[in-house]
Amino acid sequence: MEIIDGENVECSRCDELISLDDANVLGKANNRTYAKPVCDGCLKNIGVPQGYELERDVSYLKES
């Protein structure tokens, strides 16, 4: 997951630029290095697939 301008990420599904305050991150339960940011719209479409975990608050990743 690449952070852009210190506070934005690109949705891994639709390529929309979203702030870390609004981003959701899908990660695999058995692989802590896997993290895919998704926007709210894409999250509504795909949900949380089996074997994945959802992290809704990733604002702690903001760069000062």
C-alpha positions in Angstrom: 0.0 0.0 0.0 1.5 3.3 -1.1 0.7 6.5 0.7 0.4 9.5 -1.6 1.1 13.0 -0.3 1.3 11.7 3.3 -2.4 11.3 3.7 -4.0 9.6 0.6 -4.1 6.1 -0.9 -5.4 4.8 -4.1 -8.3 2.3 -4.1 -6.9 -1.0 -5.2 -10.1 -1.8 -7.1 -11.2 1.4 -8.9 -8.0 3.6 -8.6 -10.0 6.5 -6.9 -7.8 8.6 -4.6 -9.1 8.5 -1.0 -7.9 10.0 2.2 -6.6 7.8 5.0 -9.5 9.0 7.2 -12.0 7.5 4.7 -10.0 4.4 3.6 -10.8 0.8 4.5 -8.1 -1.8 4.3 -8.6 -5.4 3.5 -6.0 -7.7 4.9 -5.5 -11.5 5.0 -5.9 -13.1 8.4 -2.9 -15.3 7.8 -0.6 -12.8 6.0 0.0 -9.5 7.9 1.9 -8.0 5.0 -1.1 -8.1 2.6 -3.0 -4.8 2.8 -5.4 -3.6 0.0 -7.0 -0.2 0.5 -10.6 0.1 -0.8 -13.1 3.0 -1.0 -16.5 2.8 0.5 -18.2 2.2 -2.9 -16.0 -0.8 -3.7 -16.3 -2.2 -0.2 -20.1 -2.2 -0.6 -19.7 -4.1 -3.9 -17.3 -6.7 -2.7 -17.8 -6.9 1.0 -15.3 -8.7 3.1 -14.4 -12.0 1.5 -13.8 -15.1 3.6 -10.3 -15.2 5.0 -9.9 -11.4 5.0 -10.1 -8.9 7.8 -11.4 -5.3 7.5 -9.6 -2.4 9.1 -11.7 0.8 9.0 -9.5 3.3 10.8 -6.1 3.6 9.2 -5.6 7.3 10.0 -2.6 6.4 12.2 -0.7 5.8 8.9 -0.7 9.6 8.1 2.7 11.1 7.8 3.2 14.3 9.7 
